[in-house]
Amino acid sequence: MAHQQRIVTTWISQKSQTIREQGKSETRKRETLYGDFITEASQRLADAFDHSLDKPETLVKLYAILGRIRLVSSDAVLTAAEECCDRVVDLYMQNPTGQWPRSLRRYTVASSSF
């Protein structure tokens, strides 16, 4: 009987440890994802101060990261990330040399919703 109790106790301990490790792994993945988003959004903001959006593909990486955020994040986080992307695009469009149509601003966010 004592042997069975040790087996059950060991199994429960290992199961709990696995769950904790999975949680930590998911947290690290999200931290990396959010860090990537912050880095890319910061670079786009800095670029938008001095440049127009001559090449819309400049925003591809930012919106790709936003798509990944959409898959794993809460609605509040997603909304904040979308608002950040909107600010980046708005800043590019405020640049006097910018020729990118305002009507395309929300296209990527709206079209990629599930």
N, C-alpha and C positions, 0 to 999 in steps of 0.2 A: 504494500500500500504506500509506504513512504517513497518507494522508487517511482511510482506513478505520479505522486504529488510533485516530485522534483522535475519530472518530465513536463508536466503541465506548467509548472512555475517557469521553467526555462523557456518553454514555447511562448508563454505570455510575455515574458521579458523580451525575447527576441522580436516578437510581433510589435510590441510597443516601440522598441528601438528602431525597427524598420519604418514605422509610421512617422516617427520623429525625424529620421534621416530624409524621408521623402518630402516632408514639410520644409525642412531646411533647404533641400535641393530646389524645390519650387520657389522658395523665397529668393534664393540666389539667382535663379533664372529671371525672375521678375525684376530684381534689382539691376541686372545686366541690361535687360530690355529697356527699363526706364532710363538708365544711364545713357544707353545708345540714343534714345529719343532726345534727351536733354542735350547731348553733344551735338546731334544733327540739327536740332531746332536752333541752338545757339549759333551754329555756323551759318545757317540760312538767315537768321536775323542779322548777323553781322554783315553778311553779303548784301542783304536787302537795303541796308543803309546807303550803300555806294553804287548799287547796280540795279538795273531793271531786270525783269525776268525775260531775257531774250530767248532762253531755252527752257521750256517748261519741264524738261527732263531733270532740271536742277532739283526739282522737288520729289523726284521718284523715290529716293532713299527715305526721305522723311515720311512720305505716305505709305511706303512699305512697312516701316516700323509702326506707324499708326495702325495698319492692318493687323499686325501681330498683337498690338495692344488690344485691339477689338476682340481678339480671340480669347484672351486670358484675364481681362481686367473687369472691374466693376463698372457700372454705368457712370458713376461719378468720375472715375479716373479717365474713362473714355471721353466723356464730355469735356473735361479739362484739356485733354490732348487735342481734341478736335478744335477747341477754341484757340489753342496755341497755334495750330496749323493755319487757322483762319487769320490770326494776327500776322503770321509770317507772310501769307499771300497778300494781305492788305498792305503791309509795308512795302512789298515789292511793287504793288500797284500805285502807291503814293509817290514812288520815284518818278520824277518828271519825264524820264526817258522811257518809262515802262509802257509797253503796248499790249500787254496781255489782257484779253477781254475779261471784265469783271464777271460776266456770266459763267465763266469756267471755274470760279473760285470754289463753289460748293460742289461742283460736279464729282470730284474724286471721293469726297466724303459721302455724298448721297448715293452714288452708284455702287459703292462697295459695301453698303449695309446689307445685312442678311434678312 
